[in-house]
Every structure is written in C-alpha cells, then in structure tokens.
Amino acid sequence: MEVKDSNGNILVAWDSIVIIKDLPVKGSKPIKRGTKVKNIRIYSDEEVEGKVDGTQMVLKTMFVKKA
C-alpha cells in the first residue's frame, strides 16, 4: 500500500508530518496549521495515525505534508 501526502510524497511508518490547514476537532480545540506530528503510523491508504498534543488521532493525508 502506497500512502502519499498532499504534495505526492510517499509516507512510511515513523515519518514526521506537518498539518497544512487548521482542522476542527469535536470536543477539543482545533489543530492549528504548522503543527508537527512525529512517528506516524499508516492507518489506511488515505489516513495516518499519530499523536497531536498528547492525543492519538487519525488524520486524512490530504491535510498533511512530509516534514
């Protein structure tokens, strides 16, 4: 399975990514643009999983770029 970020770069497990757009989160404050997420895991071909401010989240790859 090949997972690509918003720029077309291939993402692999344990990469670091950066959020490219402010993302709303239910029951919490939004994730701001420029937030860095380290040590991601591949969740599906369009989603990655990682810790954002201490909370485990699944993020769509269309909103991230490789750091």
C-alpha positions as CSV (number, residue, x, y, z in Angstrom):
1,M,0.0,0.0,0.0
2,E,1.4,3.4,-1.1
3,V,0.4,6.4,1.0
4,K,1.0,9.9,-0.3
5,D,0.8,13.3,1.4
6,S,-0.9,16.4,-0.2
7,N,2.2,17.0,-2.3
8,G,2.5,13.5,-3.6
9,N,5.5,12.4,-1.4
10,I,5.3,8.9,-0.2
11,L,4.7,8.4,3.6
12,V,6.0,5.5,5.5
13,A,5.7,4.5,9.2
14,W,7.7,6.6,11.7
15,D,7.9,9.6,9.4
16,S,7.2,13.1,10.7
17,I,4.4,15.3,9.1
18,V,3.1,18.8,9.3
19,I,-0.5,19.9,9.3
20,I,-1.2,22.3,6.3
21,K,-4.7,23.5,7.3
22,D,-6.5,24.3,10.6
23,L,-8.6,21.3,11.5
24,P,-11.6,21.3,13.8
25,V,-11.8,18.6,16.5
26,K,-15.0,17.6,18.2
27,G,-14.8,18.2,22.0
28,S,-11.4,19.9,21.9
29,K,-9.6,22.9,20.5
30,P,-8.7,22.8,16.7
31,I,-5.4,21.6,15.4
32,K,-3.5,24.6,14.1
33,R,-1.7,24.8,10.8
34,G,2.0,24.0,11.1
35,T,1.6,21.5,14.0
36,K,4.2,18.8,13.7
37,V,3.3,15.2,14.2
38,K,6.2,12.7,14.8
39,N,6.3,8.9,14.4
40,I,3.2,8.4,12.4
41,R,1.6,5.0,11.6
42,I,-0.1,4.1,8.4
43,Y,-3.8,3.6,9.1
44,S,-5.2,3.1,5.6
45,D,-4.3,4.3,2.1
46,E,-5.8,7.8,2.8
47,E,-5.2,8.1,6.6
48,V,-2.3,8.2,9.0
49,E,-2.3,7.9,12.8
50,G,-0.2,9.9,15.2
51,K,-0.2,11.9,18.5
52,V,-1.2,15.5,18.3
53,D,-0.7,17.4,21.6
54,G,-0.7,14.2,23.5
55,T,-3.9,12.8,21.9
56,Q,-3.9,9.9,19.4
57,M,-5.6,11.0,16.2
58,V,-6.3,9.7,12.7
59,L,-5.6,12.3,10.0
60,K,-6.5,12.4,6.4
61,T,-3.4,12.6,4.2
62,M,-4.9,15.5,2.1
63,F,-4.3,17.8,5.1
64,V,-0.6,16.8,5.8
65,K,2.8,17.2,4.2
66,K,6.0,15.4,4.9
67,A,8.3,17.3,7.3
